[in-house]
Structures are given as C-alpha cells and as structure tokens.
Amino acid sequence: MDKYRTYLNNQNLNERTILNHLSNISGYLEKFELERPYSDVEDNIEKTYETLSRRKNVCQSVSKYVGFLEHDKGMSYKAYKELMKPLHDYMRNANNAWQKYAEEKNRSIGEDPNLVQPKEIKKYLKDLDKNERHLDYVLLHLMWHYQCRNMDMIGAVVDNESFIDNEKNWFVIHNHGVRWIRNSYKTSKTYKQKLINITSKVFKRNISKLKHVLKPNDNLHRVITNATSGIGGITESKIAKIHMLYNSSPDDLKKMRENRGTSVDTLVDNYDIKTNNI
C-alpha cells in the first residue's frame, strides 16, 4: 500500500481522506479480488455493506484504487473510460440513492410541528442573558453556534494558559474573547485537539461569572435540559438537528463537521440534513 499512499499524496488529498481510502480499500481487498473488467464490484458492495453511505464511500475508494492500478498501463483515455464505465455507473447510482435518502430524512424532520425554530432559540438566548442565567446562556450559546456534544463542554474557566494541560477541555478568558480548547471529546483520537476563538462580548461576560462550564460529575442530561427548559428542554442532539436543518449548504456542513468533529456522512445519517453538492 506504500505506492498507493504516494499516489494519493500526489493528488493533494488531506490526511483524513487518505486514511479513509486506505481503510476502505483494505477492507474490500480482504474479502474480494479486483480484476478486470471490475463488473463484480457492484454486487460485492451491495451484499457486503448495509448502509447507503458506506456503499457510496467504499465505491469511491474502490474507484480510486482501480484508477491507481490502471494509471501506469498506458491505455488511451477512451479505453480507460470504457473500462471504468460499470464502476462509474454504480458510483453515480450510489450517490443518487444516498442523496435521495438524505433529502427524505430532511423532509421528515422539517415536517415536525413541535420543532423549535431558530428565532425562538435566539430569543431565548437573549432572555437567559437578561436574566443573568450565566451557565444556561453559555451552554446554549455553545450548542447553538458550535453544535457540540455535552462532554465537549466539560471544562474549567481560567484566565491564564499556563494552568492548562493537553488532556482536559479549557475555556481561557483573554482580552479579545474566550479561547475554547478541546482535548477530551468523543472523536478526539481522530480529529485531535480543537481550538475555537469565541469573540462574542456577551458570551465572555457570562462565562466570566463561572469557574467551570460543565463538571465531570454533573448529570449532563439534566443540566442541559434545565438550561433549555424555556424551549422545551431540548437536548444537544436536537439543537444540532435544528441548526443543521436551517444551515445545510456545503460550506455550512464543512464548518459543522469541523465544529463537531465528525464526517459529513455521519451528519446526514444521524442529523437529518440536505447534502446538495457536498
């Protein structure tokens, strides 16, 4: 696989994409052989991978690997295109099926009559600030603007980075805002340390009243639903769904992916959003 990794590197793919391609093709090759004319790929994927997103991703990785295998064989573009037609046809069909699935999920959540609207969340944030509910404001601000999970908000509030380590989460107050440092969160092994500079003056004013946001021994679900009691006691996952329903452009999804530390496929499978042109 060393030559294949070099091939992927030369295509200027980011490291996470490269690792995904390597993992997908390694898993496929453990079960099946890849031989011309590659006409069995569709059946192999259909009978092995259950979800539409996995089929789409594995098909993309197989197609990429076949391109690598055929790269140095000197065939004409016309011959190469003809050879790859069955695989490319299936990849297009897999993408279309995944797109339809995502749109249906998006419609299902959009039809929920009890869904809190973004304007209600924004108004509630203002009410929390006005009523000096500092912790509740901070929690809802983080969940709404950064689509984070509960455990992401477990962390101490400090005003000096010399106190911090690379294992816990920290909220560091400085002159221009708050530096949110996340080391401990669900997907940290994949996405590593995450840094967000929060420049909101209202957020800084509220968090400055706290010594911690959430603490490890807190009943996280209870604290979160208490914070959102004025908008139905909704959880962080419902807040993420609402935000994504109304902010689902390709750029929005890429930003959410970075904020939450997850893949776009996971967002679609679990958070009911549209995925046009990702």
Secondary structure, 3 states (H helix, E strand, C coil): CHHHHHHHHCCCCCHHHHHHHHHHHHHHHHHCCCCCCCCCHHHHHHHHCCCHHHHHHHHHHHHHHHHHHHCCCCCCHHHHHHHHHHHHHHHHHHHHHHHHHHHHHHHHHHCCCCCCCHHHHHHHHHHHHHCCCHHHHHHHHHHHHHCCCHHHHECEEECCHHHCCCCCCEEEEECCEEEEEECCCCCHHHHCCEEEEECCHHHHHHHCCCCECECCCCCHHHHHHHHCHHHCCCCHHHHHHHHHHHCCCHHHHHHHHHHHCCCHHHHHHHHCCCCCCC
